[in-house]
């Protein structure tokens, strides 16, 4: 077997593995949902969004825009009884969408 054939086979295997692999974003969402919540964690009234800003992360109401700032995304998620349901990358920066846990 020549080097070119070996490289083609290796590239084919890598492409098949990559196409079968689960996107990293799903693992990130599962990791955030698995975090233990703080004892004082509150439940929001409706859907919320987590986004970055001011060297930290904001949890905001998508309707009113009112929110709270946290130093890390993990602290923001742990401070609220929410379930992350999706990640939106369309706006140029990530926005995690969440719904209240009951």
C-alpha positions as CSV (number, residue, x, y, z in Angstrom):
1,X,0.0,0.0,0.0
2,X,1.3,3.4,-0.9
3,X,1.5,6.5,1.3
4,X,-1.2,8.2,-0.8
5,X,-3.6,5.3,-0.3
6,X,-2.8,5.1,3.4
7,X,-3.6,8.9,3.7
8,X,-6.8,8.5,1.8
9,X,-8.0,5.7,4.1
10,X,-7.0,7.6,7.2
11,X,-8.8,10.7,6.0
12,X,-11.9,8.6,5.3
13,X,-11.8,7.1,8.8
14,X,-11.4,10.5,10.4
15,X,-14.4,11.9,8.4
16,X,-16.6,8.9,9.4
17,X,-15.7,9.3,13.1
18,X,-16.3,13.1,12.9
19,X,-19.7,12.6,11.3
20,X,-20.7,10.0,13.9
21,X,-19.5,12.1,16.8
22,X,-21.9,14.1,18.9
23,X,-21.5,17.9,18.8
24,X,-19.6,19.3,21.7
25,X,-22.5,21.7,22.5
26,X,-24.7,18.8,23.6
27,X,-22.1,17.8,26.1
28,X,-21.8,21.4,27.4
29,X,-25.6,21.5,27.9
30,X,-25.6,18.2,29.8
31,X,-22.7,19.4,32.0
32,X,-24.5,22.6,32.9
33,X,-27.8,20.8,33.6
34,X,-25.9,18.3,35.9
35,X,-24.6,21.1,38.1
36,X,-25.8,21.0,41.7
37,X,-27.9,24.1,42.4
38,X,-27.2,26.4,45.3
39,X,-29.5,26.0,48.3
40,X,-30.8,29.6,47.8
41,X,-31.5,29.0,44.0
42,X,-34.7,30.6,42.8
43,X,-37.1,29.6,40.0
44,X,-37.7,32.2,37.2
45,X,-41.2,33.0,36.1
46,X,-40.6,31.9,32.5
47,X,-37.9,31.1,29.9
48,X,-34.6,32.9,30.4
49,X,-31.3,33.3,28.5
50,X,-27.7,33.1,29.6
51,X,-25.3,35.3,27.6
52,X,-21.8,36.8,28.1
53,X,-21.1,40.4,28.8
54,X,-19.2,42.7,31.1
55,X,-16.5,40.1,31.7
56,X,-19.1,37.7,33.0
57,X,-22.5,36.2,32.3
58,X,-26.0,37.5,32.4
59,X,-29.2,35.7,33.0
60,X,-31.9,37.8,31.3
61,X,-35.6,37.6,30.6
62,X,-36.1,37.6,26.8
63,X,-39.3,39.6,27.1
64,X,-38.2,42.5,29.5
65,X,-34.4,42.3,29.2
66,X,-34.1,42.5,32.9
67,X,-31.3,40.4,34.3
68,X,-28.6,39.5,36.8
69,X,-24.8,39.4,36.3
70,X,-22.5,36.5,37.5
71,X,-18.8,36.0,37.2
72,X,-19.0,32.6,35.6
73,X,-21.6,30.7,33.6
74,X,-21.5,27.9,36.1
75,X,-22.4,30.2,39.0
76,X,-25.2,31.7,37.0
77,X,-26.7,28.3,36.2
78,X,-26.2,27.1,39.8
79,X,-28.0,30.1,41.1
80,X,-31.3,29.4,39.3
81,X,-33.5,26.3,39.1
82,X,-33.5,26.0,35.3
83,X,-32.9,23.4,32.6
84,X,-30.7,24.5,29.7
85,X,-32.6,23.4,26.5
86,X,-30.6,24.9,23.6
87,X,-27.6,26.9,22.6
88,X,-28.0,29.7,20.0
89,X,-24.8,30.7,18.1
90,X,-26.4,32.8,15.4
91,X,-25.8,36.2,16.9
92,X,-22.0,35.9,17.0
93,X,-21.8,35.0,20.6
94,X,-23.4,32.1,22.5
95,X,-26.8,32.4,24.1
96,X,-28.0,29.5,26.3
97,X,-31.8,29.2,26.4
98,X,-33.3,27.8,29.6
99,X,-36.7,27.0,31.1
100,X,-37.7,26.8,34.7
101,X,-37.5,23.5,36.6
102,X,-40.6,22.6,38.6
